[in-house]
């Protein structure tokens, strides 16, 4: 509580300064965090973060595609059999 009361407010700092330069310095002194960059020389250069390389597990191979195709084919075949039984003569 004492720390919050001892810190000057922006209005107090801006009113106490007479020149525009002093007002700018006073306004900047209110910041409580320092600017942090990814590198010690400043902001990172363009292309700093490279995209993640493709892994072997991310690629769809022939067997997976064939399995999906035949599974879909079996599902349609089963639906056809059900519809045949549904619409057959009693």
Buried (B, 14 or more C-beta within 10 A) or exposed (E): EEEEEEEEEEEEBBEEBEEEEEBEEBEEEEEEEEEEEEEEEEEEEEEEEEEEEEEEEEEEEEEEEEEEEEEEEEEEEEEEEEEEEEEEEE
